[in-house]
Amino acid sequence: MPLVLVKQGESVIIRKITGKDELRQHLAELGFVVNEVVTVVSEIAGNLILQVKDSRIALDKNIASRILV
């Protein structure tokens, strides 16, 4: 399921990242890689603030929908 459907406070494991190579590379540089644990800190209008590794990162809903968990 896409990351945008995960509830606030829930931790999930990334299973797949879809999209163009540039987008996947950018997300990998931010720490979004397969088998990484991601926690949804908050959600506003579909946009997410995520905890990945030791960082909090905001993603808009279009990009977050490319991350499958």
C-alpha positions in Angstrom: 0.0 0.0 0.0 1.2 3.6 -0.6 2.8 5.5 2.3 0.1 8.1 2.2 -2.4 5.6 3.6 -0.4 4.9 6.8 -1.9 6.4 10.0 -0.1 9.0 12.1 2.3 7.4 14.6 2.5 4.1 12.7 5.9 2.6 11.7 6.2 0.6 8.5 8.9 -0.9 6.3 9.5 0.3 2.8 8.9 -2.5 0.3 9.3 -0.7 -3.1 9.8 2.8 -4.5 8.3 3.6 -7.9 8.8 6.5 -10.3 11.6 7.8 -12.5 15.2 7.1 -11.7 15.9 10.7 -10.6 13.1 10.5 -8.0 14.2 7.2 -6.7 17.8 8.4 -6.4 16.7 11.6 -4.6 14.6 9.5 -2.1 17.5 7.2 -1.6 19.8 10.1 -0.7 17.2 11.2 1.9 17.2 7.7 3.4 14.1 6.2 1.8 15.5 2.8 0.7 13.9 -0.7 0.6 13.7 -2.4 4.0 14.1 0.9 5.9 11.7 1.6 8.8 9.7 4.8 8.4 7.4 6.4 11.0 4.6 8.8 10.1 5.0 11.8 12.5 2.1 13.8 11.2 -0.2 14.2 8.2 -1.8 17.4 6.9 -4.0 17.3 3.7 -2.1 14.2 2.6 1.3 15.7 3.0 3.5 13.8 5.4 6.2 14.5 8.0 8.2 11.3 8.3 10.9 10.0 10.6 13.5 8.0 8.7 16.8 7.0 10.3 17.7 10.0 12.5 15.9 12.7 10.4 12.5 14.1 10.0 11.5 14.8 6.4 8.4 16.3 4.8 7.1 14.8 1.6 4.1 15.9 -0.4 1.4 13.4 -1.1 2.4 12.9 -4.8 5.9 11.8 -3.8 4.8 9.8 -0.7 2.4 7.8 -2.9 5.4 6.5 -4.8 6.7 4.8 -1.7 5.0 1.4 -1.1 5.0 -0.3 2.3 
